[in-house]
Amino acid sequence: MNGKLVSVVLPPELDSAVVKLAKKEHRNVSDLFREALRQYIARSVVHEIRVEAKKIKNEITPEDIEEIIDEDRK
């Protein structure tokens, strides 16, 4: 796999847990880290979308919605 090599320092208990999980799932530690980072990034993106949607929702009034519906019906 082409990619950047990254070093991470883990406390012993976290290292043990990661190694144990990797063995249990028949995967390597790098796979677990890649999956964890992908999931973290995806949750972060979803959070950002929700924050922006809430801002937009708070800016639109019921009158705006009626106006949009009326325009769409024309």
N, C-alpha and C positions, 0 to 999 in steps of 0.2 A: 504494500500500500504506500502510495506517495503521501507524504504529509510532514508536518512539523513535529519533532520530538520535543515533548514537554516533561519537565521533571516536577513532581509534586511531593511534598513532605507530608506524611501522615502520622498522626499519633499512633502508637503501637496497637491500641484497641481497634481503631478504625482500619488499620492495615490488616489485622487478623480477620476482621469481619469481611473485608473485601476479598481477601484470598479464600476464605471459607465459602463465600457466596459464589465466587468464580468456579471453584471446584464442584460445588453442588450443581451449578447450571452447565457444567462442562464448557466453560468459556474462559477466555483469558481476561486478566485484569484490565487491559487496554480496552477491550470490548465493553466492559462494564462502565468505564469512565466515559467512553464516547457516547454510550446510550444515556448515561446520567446527564451529560452536558447537553445532548440534544433535547432531552425532556425539560431540562431547566430553561433552555433558550425558548422552547415552544411555550412553556407556561409564562415566561416573561412577555413574549409577544402577545399572548392572549390577554394578559393583564393590561398591557398598553392599549390594546383595542378596546377593552371594557372601559378604561378610564376615558378614552376619547369619545366613545359612544355615550357615556354618561354626560360628558360636557355638551355634546350635541343635543342630547335629549333635554337637558336643562335649558338650552337656548331656544328650543322650538315650543311655541305656545299652542294651545288647542285651536286658536284662531288660525295659526299658520297651517295646521293640519287640514282644517276645513277648506282653507284657500287652495291648498295643494289638491285636495279631492275635487273641488269645484273645477279647477283648471284641467284636471285629468279627464273629467266627464265631458268637457267641451269637444 
